[in-house]
Amino acid sequence: MQGLKVAIVVMGILIVAGFSVLGVEIYRRIAHPGVPQTAMTAHPLESGVTDVITLDLPEGSRMSDPVAIGARVAIHVTLPQGDDRLFLIDPGTRRVTAILPRDGAAAPAHPAAVPVR
């Protein structure tokens, strides 16, 4: 009989804890709709610390504003010769993941071969 009372108390505590976790998760999703969990737990850069990624582009190249596409950043670049390139950069690995030329022309190099500093 004593064991049954202990089991009932433990199960009651587990039920209350489960509903608490469920309530907190529902509140988090309502308060921050559309924000993935990883973006909410990401730590901002410390004050004075910069995280710079540079591309080796020829003099006279024009870059558009960067656009976030999922976990990557897309940058449209017009080279001095008039060729257009779309650079896809993965900020997590600090690598160029793709270089897409316009009009199906051949890509200049394999993405892994393009250095990003």
Backbone bond lengths (Angstrom), bond angles and torsions (degrees), N, CA, C in turn:
res aa  C-N    CA-C-N  psi(-1)  N-CA   C-N-CA  omega(-1)  CA-C   N-CA-C  phi
1 M - - - 1.436 - - 1.528 111.53 -
2 Q 1.327 116.70 -38.98 1.463 121.15 179.43 1.531 110.06 -64.51
3 G 1.339 117.82 -39.97 1.467 121.87 179.30 1.517 111.91 -63.74
4 L 1.322 117.65 -35.35 1.457 121.70 178.76 1.526 110.83 -66.36
5 K 1.310 117.59 -39.84 1.459 121.05 178.27 1.531 110.90 -64.58
6 V 1.335 116.81 -41.98 1.467 120.78 178.16 1.524 110.19 -63.68
7 A 1.322 117.84 -42.63 1.469 121.56 179.57 1.521 111.02 -62.43
8 I 1.329 118.00 -41.31 1.463 121.56 179.83 1.533 110.56 -65.10
9 V 1.316 118.21 -41.86 1.463 121.68 179.00 1.530 110.45 -64.50
10 V 1.332 117.52 -45.50 1.471 121.54 -179.60 1.530 110.04 -62.56
11 M 1.331 117.42 -44.44 1.464 119.94 179.30 1.529 111.26 -64.88
12 G 1.313 118.23 -36.80 1.458 121.24 176.73 1.520 111.59 -63.23
13 I 1.337 116.98 -41.91 1.467 121.25 177.56 1.527 110.26 -63.20
14 L 1.330 117.66 -42.05 1.474 121.34 179.26 1.534 111.30 -64.64
15 I 1.313 117.50 -38.03 1.464 120.35 178.84 1.527 110.18 -66.10
16 V 1.328 117.65 -45.05 1.463 121.11 178.95 1.531 110.63 -62.41
17 A 1.342 117.37 -42.93 1.460 120.70 179.09 1.526 110.75 -63.82
18 G 1.317 118.28 -41.49 1.456 121.94 179.28 1.515 112.45 -62.31
19 F 1.340 116.91 -44.44 1.459 120.32 177.57 1.525 111.42 -66.36
20 S 1.315 117.87 -32.93 1.470 120.87 177.41 1.519 110.63 -64.34
21 V 1.325 117.05 -46.98 1.471 121.11 178.78 1.527 110.08 -62.46
22 L 1.308 117.24 -41.80 1.463 121.29 178.75 1.528 110.81 -62.86
23 G 1.327 117.65 -43.24 1.461 121.33 178.99 1.517 112.42 -63.72
24 V 1.332 117.63 -41.82 1.468 121.17 178.70 1.519 110.32 -64.40
25 E 1.321 118.66 -42.27 1.468 121.76 179.80 1.527 111.14 -65.78
26 I 1.301 118.19 -40.98 1.467 120.86 177.80 1.528 109.91 -64.03
27 Y 1.332 117.94 -43.62 1.460 121.07 177.61 1.529 111.10 -61.34
28 R 1.345 117.95 -42.68 1.463 121.83 -179.61 1.532 110.43 -61.52
29 R 1.313 116.92 -42.47 1.466 119.84 -179.02 1.526 112.29 -70.90
30 I 1.326 117.72 -31.47 1.464 120.43 177.32 1.527 110.22 -74.40
31 A 1.334 117.09 -41.21 1.464 121.07 -177.42 1.518 112.36 -71.39
32 H 1.343 118.37 -29.96 1.466 123.27 -177.54 1.531 109.56 -130.17
33 P 1.327 118.90 70.51 1.469 119.59 -177.59 1.525 111.34 -69.83
34 G 1.311 115.56 140.69 1.454 121.16 175.28 1.513 115.35 76.50
35 V 1.325 118.30 2.25 1.463 120.60 179.54 1.521 107.97 -98.12
36 P 1.356 117.31 119.04 1.459 118.58 179.56 1.527 111.27 -67.10
37 Q 1.309 115.76 156.39 1.459 121.37 -177.83 1.525 111.56 -59.06
38 T 1.334 118.63 -38.51 1.458 120.77 -177.96 1.518 111.75 -65.59
39 A 1.337 118.02 -34.16 1.460 120.06 179.60 1.525 111.19 -70.84
40 M 1.313 117.39 -31.28 1.456 120.07 -179.65 1.526 111.72 -74.68
41 T 1.333 117.62 -29.50 1.454 120.00 -177.09 1.523 112.30 -97.33
42 A 1.343 117.46 0.23 1.459 119.89 179.83 1.527 109.96 -67.58
43 H 1.325 115.56 142.07 1.449 120.35 -179.16 1.518 109.39 -95.10
44 P 1.321 117.89 130.32 1.467 119.54 177.98 1.521 110.62 -68.47
45 L 1.338 115.61 160.25 1.452 119.92 177.50 1.516 110.37 -65.67
46 E 1.316 115.70 145.37 1.457 119.76 178.04 1.527 109.18 -67.35
47 S 1.299 115.60 156.45 1.457 121.27 -178.98 1.529 109.87 -60.40
48 G 1.326 116.32 130.49 1.456 120.94 178.28 1.516 114.02 87.72
49 V 1.326 119.17 -7.76 1.454 122.19 -179.61 1.524 108.20 -97.27
50 T 1.321 116.75 129.18 1.456 120.37 178.07 1.521 109.19 -114.56
51 D 1.298 116.49 148.73 1.455 123.06 178.10 1.525 106.38 -121.40
52 V 1.338 117.32 95.66 1.453 122.28 -172.43 1.523 109.67 -108.20
53 I 1.332 115.70 131.45 1.462 122.51 173.55 1.522 105.97 -116.23
54 T 1.344 117.04 125.05 1.461 120.29 -179.82 1.522 109.99 -115.85
55 L 1.314 116.37 148.15 1.462 123.30 174.75 1.517 108.52 -107.92
56 D 1.320 116.98 141.97 1.464 121.07 175.59 1.525 108.14 -83.93
57 L 1.337 116.19 95.42 1.456 122.07 -179.25 1.517 109.55 -115.60
58 P 1.338 117.34 148.71 1.461 119.20 178.63 1.527 111.78 -68.14
59 E 1.314 114.58 158.44 1.470 121.69 178.19 1.522 109.46 -59.18
60 G 1.322 117.74 134.62 1.457 122.31 178.46 1.519 114.02 94.85
61 S 1.320 118.25 1.33 1.466 120.82 177.22 1.515 109.70 -72.28
62 R 1.344 115.94 145.38 1.458 120.96 178.57 1.526 108.47 -115.28
63 M 1.325 115.63 132.79 1.461 121.14 -179.77 1.526 109.32 -114.02
64 S 1.344 115.52 143.15 1.459 119.86 173.79 1.526 108.81 -88.34
65 D 1.313 115.88 175.94 1.455 119.54 176.52 1.524 109.56 -66.13
66 P 1.334 117.60 141.27 1.467 120.01 177.95 1.528 111.04 -67.79
67 V 1.331 115.50 144.64 1.460 121.95 179.63 1.528 107.70 -124.94
68 A 1.329 117.34 129.04 1.462 121.78 177.64 1.519 109.76 -78.41
69 I 1.331 115.59 127.73 1.462 122.39 176.37 1.521 106.13 -127.22
70 G 1.299 116.15 97.91 1.465 119.90 -176.46 1.518 109.82 63.62
71 A 1.334 115.97 -124.09 1.462 120.84 -179.74 1.523 111.39 -93.57
72 R 1.331 118.14 5.05 1.464 121.75 -178.46 1.515 111.04 -114.11
73 V 1.327 114.95 165.81 1.460 121.86 176.48 1.525 107.38 -120.00
74 A 1.328 116.66 128.61 1.463 121.85 179.27 1.524 108.93 -104.38
75 I 1.346 115.28 133.79 1.458 121.18 178.29 1.527 107.79 -130.48
76 H 1.344 116.54 123.86 1.460 121.95 176.50 1.522 107.93 -88.13
77 V 1.341 116.08 126.01 1.461 121.78 -178.15 1.518 108.92 -122.86
78 T 1.330 116.21 131.41 1.460 121.81 172.13 1.521 107.20 -106.77
79 L 1.333 116.14 118.47 1.464 122.07 -178.51 1.531 109.77 -78.91
80 P 1.348 118.18 162.10 1.468 120.72 -178.69 1.534 113.22 -58.98
81 Q 1.334 118.22 -28.66 1.460 121.30 179.76 1.523 111.75 -76.27
82 G 1.341 117.81 -5.41 1.457 121.61 -179.12 1.508 113.51 97.33
83 D 1.333 118.65 -4.94 1.461 121.59 178.07 1.527 109.63 -72.16
84 D 1.322 115.85 143.56 1.461 121.93 176.89 1.518 109.47 -106.52
85 R 1.321 116.16 140.83 1.459 122.10 176.92 1.530 108.04 -135.19
86 L 1.324 115.60 147.69 1.451 121.91 173.75 1.524 107.21 -116.04
87 F 1.317 116.60 114.28 1.459 121.95 -179.87 1.521 108.66 -96.36
88 L 1.331 116.97 126.83 1.462 122.02 173.41 1.521 107.25 -106.48
89 I 1.321 115.80 120.91 1.461 121.60 -175.18 1.524 109.05 -116.72
90 D 1.324 115.94 134.97 1.461 121.99 174.84 1.523 107.93 -99.13
91 P 1.332 118.98 104.40 1.460 120.49 -176.75 1.520 113.47 -63.02
92 G 1.326 117.31 -27.66 1.461 119.87 -179.87 1.513 112.95 -64.72
93 T 1.329 116.73 -40.78 1.466 120.84 -179.79 1.520 111.98 -99.63
94 R 1.353 116.75 -8.51 1.465 122.71 -179.92 1.528 111.19 60.04
95 R 1.333 117.43 38.91 1.466 122.77 -179.46 1.519 109.78 -127.56
96 V 1.331 115.16 151.13 1.461 120.98 171.49 1.520 106.34 -78.40
97 T 1.330 116.77 117.69 1.459 119.55 -177.16 1.516 112.63 -89.91
98 A 1.333 118.63 -19.58 1.464 121.32 177.98 1.518 110.13 -161.82
99 I 1.341 115.01 147.00 1.455 122.29 171.64 1.519 105.57 -125.72
100 L 1.317 116.22 113.91 1.451 120.63 -175.50 1.514 110.12 -109.90
101 P 1.352 118.05 114.68 1.462 120.43 176.82 1.522 110.82 -79.16
102 R 1.325 115.62 161.44 1.456 121.08 178.28 1.528 109.66 -85.63
103 D 1.310 117.66 149.66 1.472 125.17 175.58 1.519 113.64 62.83
104 G 1.328 118.34 27.61 1.454 121.36 174.14 1.511 114.98 70.60
105 A 1.331 119.10 15.11 1.458 121.15 177.57 1.518 109.46 -67.23
106 A 1.302 116.57 164.00 1.464 121.00 -178.57 1.517 110.43 -67.54
107 A 1.320 115.87 139.92 1.461 121.11 177.69 1.521 109.17 -69.61
108 P 1.336 118.96 145.64 1.453 121.24 -175.34 1.515 114.50 -67.79
109 A 1.313 117.67 -32.40 1.465 120.82 -178.72 1.512 107.78 -162.37
110 H 1.323 115.72 162.40 1.453 120.85 175.01 1.536 107.43 -65.97
111 P 1.324 119.70 137.29 1.461 121.22 -175.64 1.518 113.53 -55.33
112 A 1.325 118.30 -34.47 1.462 119.70 -179.41 1.524 111.82 -67.90
113 A 1.356 116.92 -20.54 1.459 120.42 -177.35 1.513 112.10 -86.36
114 V 1.330 117.80 -9.39 1.461 120.42 -177.57 1.522 108.54 -87.20
115 P 1.336 117.27 118.73 1.464 118.39 -177.69 1.529 111.99 -76.91
116 V 1.294 115.10 141.38 1.460 122.07 173.16 1.496 106.65 -127.36
117 R 1.330 115.66 125.24 1.464 118.94 -179.05 1.487 110.07 -104.56
